Amino acid sequence: MPDITMPESTPAQPTRSHQLPDGVFSQCPPFDPEQTMCTAQYDPVCVKSKTGSLISYRTAGNACSACSTPEAIGYVKGECL
């Protein structure tokens, strides 16, 4: 009988990285949830966020969603490295 390996069924997690890709860094505007509405257009960006003294990076679907949290500092086009 052949050995059949089932793929992992672990749900995808947000990408966490240690650096931004090369490119122009765009700063997020001040966060205002009442004035922000984003589309579902997929154009990935790598978001730099700061919570307290902790800096983190994650891939977001687009620039608007990248800046949709008060912790977001800015982003670079492309997925996080």
N, C-alpha and C positions, 0 to 999 in steps of 0.2 A: 504494500500500500504506500503511495507517495506521501511525503511529509508536507502537509499543508499548514502554512503559518498564517494566522489571521492578523490583519493589521490592528494596531493599537486603536482603542476607541476613546482615548483621552481627549477631552474637549480642547480646542485651540485656546491658548493663553495669549494675552497681549505681549507683543515683542518688547523685551527689555534689553537694553544695550548699554555699552559704556561710552559710546561716541556717536556724533552726528556724521552723516556722509559729507563729502566735499560739496561745497556749493554756497550760495548766498544765504546768510542767516537773516530771516525776517522776524522782526519783533511782533509779538501779539499785542493788539490794542487792549485797553482796559476792559476787563470782563464785565458784561452787562447782560444777564440772562433774559431780561425783558426786551432787549433790542437785538438778540441773536437768533437767527433762523438759518439752519444749514441745509443744503441739498444732499442727496445721497450719491452725488458724483464721486467716482473712485479715482483719485489722483494722489497716491500716498505721499505723506510727508513724515519726517522724523521730528517729534516734539521734544523739546527740552523743558522739564518742569522742575520747580523747586518747592519743597515742603520743608519748612524750617531750614536746616542746614544741609538737607539731603537733596542732591541733584539726581534726576532720573531721566531716562529717554524711553519713548515708546513710539510705535508706528501708528499713525492715525490715517483715516480714509481720505481726508482732504484738509486744506488749510483752515477752513472754517471750523471743522470739528476739532482740529488740533488746538485751537484757542478757546474751546468751549468750557474750560475750567479755570478758576482763578489762579491755580498753581502754574499754568502754562506761561513760559517766558517767551518762547519763540519756536521757530521750526525751520527745517531745510527740506527742499524737495527731495523725494526719494525715501525708501525704507531705511530704518536704523541699521547700522552696521553691527 
